[in-house]
Amino acid sequence: MPAFVVLPATPSDLEAVARLQFDACASDHAFPVLFPRGGTLTSITHFVNSYGNDMENDPSCHIMIVKEALSREVVSFAIWHFYPPRSQDEIEEEMLIHEFPLPSDSNKELGNKLLHASIRKRHEVVATNIGAERPYACTSPQYQRQGAGSLLLDWGLERADDRGLATYVEASPAAVRLYQRHGFKEVDRLALDLLPYKEGDYVNLCMVRRP
């Protein structure tokens, strides 16, 4: 079993994080449809800039990484948000976002449809009483099921518990057991409408863990 180290991401880690995202999500139901050309320079640059902007300007956002201790390779990452209390007006403003920034060579129509559906479902399910969220996490395929993802989950849940915050995730069916082991319970399901780009019934599970 490799030795792992949990660290906050630095700007110099962000390209590795962006590339890891494409490697880890290659078999995902939606990701290859959203990014049909894969991890192009355009998409990698977009995510590096987006993550860098969040690190610098969004105090609620924490990008954490796991490195393999010997090689110092980034093998997993997670984005955590710890939100201050939000008013109904702030929630409604988020619901009214017209277009989300996505790479120019991505499937922007589908991406915006899925993001809007995710935000609507989150506010429908949890309203204003959820303070922590893990909206995104990826582990390199060669390091999956070796504990890296659990380390990142433990990192965020410890801080959510310290703050008395409930935590929300939208989990793929493959990740449900991991979240259940950490105390999450399914409260709803979010259908992933990939039409007309891909047929099939796909869902993410909306899960909540109380502090």
Secondary structure per residue as TSV (DSSP state, phi and psi in degrees):
chain	resnum	aa	ss	phi	psi
A	1	M	-	360.0	126.4
A	2	P	-	-68.0	156.2
A	3	A	-	-91.8	131.7
A	4	F	E	-116.2	153.0
A	5	V	E	-130.0	130.1
A	6	V	E	-94.7	128.6
A	7	L	E	-142.0	153.8
A	8	P	E	-71.5	139.4
A	9	A	-	-66.4	146.5
A	10	T	-	-113.2	164.9
A	11	P	G	-53.6	-33.2
A	12	S	G	-72.0	-13.9
A	13	D	G	-88.4	-13.3
A	14	L	H	-69.4	-31.6
A	15	E	H	-66.3	-41.9
A	16	A	H	-62.9	-38.5
A	17	V	H	-62.5	-46.5
A	18	A	H	-63.6	-42.5
A	19	R	H	-68.4	-37.6
A	20	L	H	-60.1	-39.4
A	21	Q	H	-56.1	-45.5
A	22	F	H	-70.0	-38.0
A	23	D	H	-64.7	-44.8
A	24	A	H	-72.7	-28.2
A	25	C	T	-99.5	9.7
A	26	A	T	-61.0	-29.4
A	27	S	T	-99.9	5.0
A	28	D	S	-66.6	153.1
A	29	H	S	-64.2	-43.3
A	30	A	S	-99.3	-34.6
A	31	F	H	-57.2	-46.8
A	32	P	H	-65.2	-23.1
A	33	V	H	-78.5	-35.0
A	34	L	H	-70.2	-34.0
A	35	F	S	-126.1	72.7
A	36	P	T	-63.5	-19.5
A	37	R	T	-97.3	2.5
A	38	G	-	76.8	-155.6
A	39	G	S	-82.7	70.4
A	40	T	-	-71.9	165.1
A	41	L	H	-59.2	-37.7
A	42	T	H	-61.0	-46.3
A	43	S	H	-70.6	-43.0
A	44	I	H	-60.3	-45.7
A	45	T	H	-61.5	-41.1
A	46	H	H	-58.6	-48.0
A	47	F	H	-69.8	-37.5
A	48	V	H	-59.2	-46.4
A	49	N	H	-66.6	-39.7
A	50	S	H	-66.2	-46.2
A	51	Y	H	-65.1	-39.7
A	52	G	H	-62.4	-40.7
A	53	N	H	-64.3	-41.1
A	54	D	H	-64.3	-43.0
A	55	M	H	-60.3	-36.5
A	56	E	H	-85.0	-32.5
A	57	N	H	-119.4	-9.9
A	58	D	-	-114.4	100.6
A	59	P	T	-67.7	-15.3
A	60	S	T	-79.8	-16.0
A	61	C	E	-95.6	132.4
A	62	H	E	-131.9	114.6
A	63	I	E	-98.9	113.2
A	64	M	E	-110.7	146.3
A	65	I	E	-128.8	158.9
A	66	V	E	-115.8	128.9
A	67	K	E	-112.1	145.0
A	68	E	E	-72.1	127.5
A	69	A	T	-61.1	-36.7
A	70	L	T	-82.9	-49.3
A	71	S	T	-82.0	-20.2
A	72	R	-	64.7	20.2
A	73	E	-	-74.0	138.0
A	74	V	E	-75.7	116.3
A	75	V	E	-110.3	-13.9
A	76	S	E	-160.5	153.2
A	77	F	E	-148.3	157.5
A	78	A	E	-144.7	144.2
A	79	I	E	-105.9	121.6
A	80	W	E	-113.0	142.2
A	81	H	E	-123.2	131.6
A	82	F	E	-117.2	103.2
A	83	Y	-	-89.6	141.7
A	84	P	-	-72.4	164.7
A	85	P	-	-55.0	137.0
A	86	R	-	-117.3	142.2
A	87	S	-	-81.0	164.9
A	88	Q	H	-62.3	-35.2
A	89	D	H	-62.9	-40.3
A	90	E	H	-66.5	-38.5
A	91	I	H	-65.1	-44.7
A	92	E	H	-64.8	-34.0
A	93	E	H	-63.7	-42.1
A	94	E	H	-63.7	-38.0
A	95	M	H	-64.8	-24.3
A	96	L	T	-95.0	4.9
A	97	I	-	-56.2	125.3
A	98	H	-	-79.2	-46.1
A	99	E	-	-144.2	130.9
A	100	F	-	-90.1	145.7
A	101	P	-	-71.5	119.3
A	102	L	-	-132.2	157.5
A	103	P	-	-57.3	147.8
A	104	S	T	-65.8	-22.3
A	105	D	T	-102.3	16.7
A	106	S	S	-92.3	171.8
A	107	N	-	-83.7	85.0
A	108	K	H	-65.1	-36.1
A	109	E	H	-61.3	-49.0
A	110	L	H	-68.9	-40.4
A	111	G	H	-58.9	-45.2
A	112	N	H	-67.1	-36.7
A	113	K	H	-62.7	-44.4
A	114	L	H	-70.1	-39.3
A	115	L	H	-66.2	-42.0
A	116	H	H	-62.5	-42.1
A	117	A	H	-63.9	-38.5
A	118	S	H	-64.8	-45.3
A	119	I	H	-65.1	-43.1
A	120	R	H	-60.1	-44.4
A	121	K	H	-65.1	-42.7
A	122	R	H	-57.9	-46.5
A	123	H	H	-73.3	-29.9
A	124	E	H	-66.6	-39.5
A	125	V	H	-80.6	-45.0
A	126	V	H	-114.0	-8.9
A	127	A	T	52.5	-127.3
A	128	T	T	-106.0	4.3
A	129	N	-	-98.2	15.1
A	130	I	-	-111.1	124.5
A	131	G	-	-105.5	-17.5
A	132	A	E	-124.0	144.4
A	133	E	E	-145.8	138.7
A	134	R	E	-112.5	86.5
A	135	P	E	-77.0	-16.0
A	136	Y	E	-156.6	139.2
A	137	A	E	-158.4	141.7
A	138	C	E	-144.5	145.9
A	139	T	E	-129.0	137.6
A	140	S	-	-54.0	135.7
A	141	P	G	-52.3	-37.4
A	142	Q	G	-74.6	-10.8
A	143	Y	G	-114.1	7.8
A	144	Q	T	-69.2	151.3
A	145	R	T	63.1	29.5
A	146	Q	T	-122.8	9.4
A	147	G	T	101.5	-5.9
A	148	A	H	-65.3	-44.4
A	149	G	H	-63.4	-38.4
A	150	S	H	-63.9	-36.7
A	151	L	H	-60.7	-42.3
A	152	L	H	-69.9	-35.6
A	153	L	H	-66.9	-44.3
A	154	D	H	-60.0	-40.7
A	155	W	H	-56.9	-48.9
A	156	G	H	-71.6	-39.3
A	157	L	H	-68.7	-34.2
A	158	E	H	-59.5	-42.2
A	159	R	H	-73.8	-35.6
A	160	A	H	-63.7	-42.3
A	161	D	H	-63.8	-41.7
A	162	D	H	-59.9	-32.4
A	163	R	H	-92.1	-4.3
A	164	G	T	69.9	32.4
A	165	L	-	-102.8	136.6
A	166	A	-	-75.8	152.3
A	167	T	E	-122.7	138.7
A	168	Y	E	-120.3	137.0
A	169	V	E	-138.8	154.2
A	170	E	E	-109.2	108.7
A	171	A	E	-101.3	139.1
A	172	S	-	-69.3	153.4
A	173	P	G	-53.9	-33.1
A	174	A	G	-67.4	-23.3
A	175	A	G	-99.6	0.2
A	176	V	H	-60.1	-43.1
A	177	R	H	-62.9	-37.2
A	178	L	H	-58.9	-47.7
A	179	Y	H	-68.4	-37.1
A	180	Q	H	-62.1	-38.8
A	181	R	H	-63.3	-23.6
A	182	H	T	-99.4	13.8
A	183	G	T	95.8	5.5
A	184	F	-	-78.5	147.0
A	185	K	E	-127.3	140.2
A	186	E	E	-70.0	131.3
A	187	V	E	-119.1	-16.0
A	188	D	E	-171.3	178.5
A	189	R	E	-132.3	145.6
A	190	L	E	-115.1	113.1
A	191	A	E	-71.4	135.0
A	192	L	E	-98.5	99.9
A	193	D	-	-84.4	99.4
A	194	L	-	-97.0	1.2
A	195	L	T	-68.6	147.2
A	196	P	T	-90.4	14.6
A	197	Y	T	-87.3	-24.7
A	198	K	-	-155.5	134.6
A	199	E	-	-92.2	155.7
A	200	G	S	128.6	161.4
A	201	D	-	-101.6	110.9
A	202	Y	E	-124.3	142.9
A	203	V	E	-140.0	153.2
A	204	N	E	-110.9	150.8
A	205	L	E	-98.7	126.7
A	206	C	E	-84.1	119.0
A	207	M	E	-128.3	143.7
A	208	V	E	-129.5	140.0
A	209	R	E	-124.2	125.9
A	210	R	-	-85.4	148.8
A	211	P	-	-67.7	360.0
